Amino acid sequence: MKLSKIKEILQSLDNVEFQLEDGTLVPEHFHVTEVGQITKTFIDCGGVTRQEQVVNFQLWNADDYEHRLKPSKLLHIINLSEEKLGIQDVEIEVEYQSSTIGKYDLEFNGKRFVLQNKQTACLANDACGIPPEKQKVELDVLINNSCTPGSGCC
């Protein structure tokens, strides 16, 4: 989700709620302790130099159980970050503490923001020698679609 999208959604919400992809709710007394822009410059295993940029939100749970972040307050934090830091309209990455700091993509399910698990991937499959994934075909499809004259399969 891009920054402009969360700003649009926040304007229509009464409460800001986050949940993990497995349905576990982030405690409602969370804080957004940081909003920033992260630029990552790196080289992939194929030797190509790349650059990625994300807006980073850091969620934190404190012991102040009466704290509730309202949509207008989060919108204010985002607007201030854009003004002071020159943050651009790029994808949001959320940091949230589990057994270590996890990084998540952000989606919205109509009620809550959902922290989507991120996955690693090779960006240079052709340079690494990783074979392309073979197309899976059901065996019964092959058996039931036997080649007949004029069908073009032979």
Secondary structure as GFF3:
##gff-version 3
##sequence-region A 1 154
A	DSSP	alpha_helix	3	10	.	.	.	ID=ss1
A	DSSP	beta_strand	18	20	.	.	.	ID=ss2
A	DSSP	beta_strand	30	43	.	.	.	ID=ss3
A	DSSP	beta_strand	49	61	.	.	.	ID=ss4
A	DSSP	alpha_helix	71	85	.	.	.	ID=ss5
A	DSSP	beta_strand	92	97	.	.	.	ID=ss6
A	DSSP	beta_strand	101	108	.	.	.	ID=ss7
A	DSSP	beta_strand	113	117	.	.	.	ID=ss8
A	DSSP	alpha_helix	125	128	.	.	.	ID=ss9
A	DSSP	alpha_helix	139	144	.	.	.	ID=ss10
###
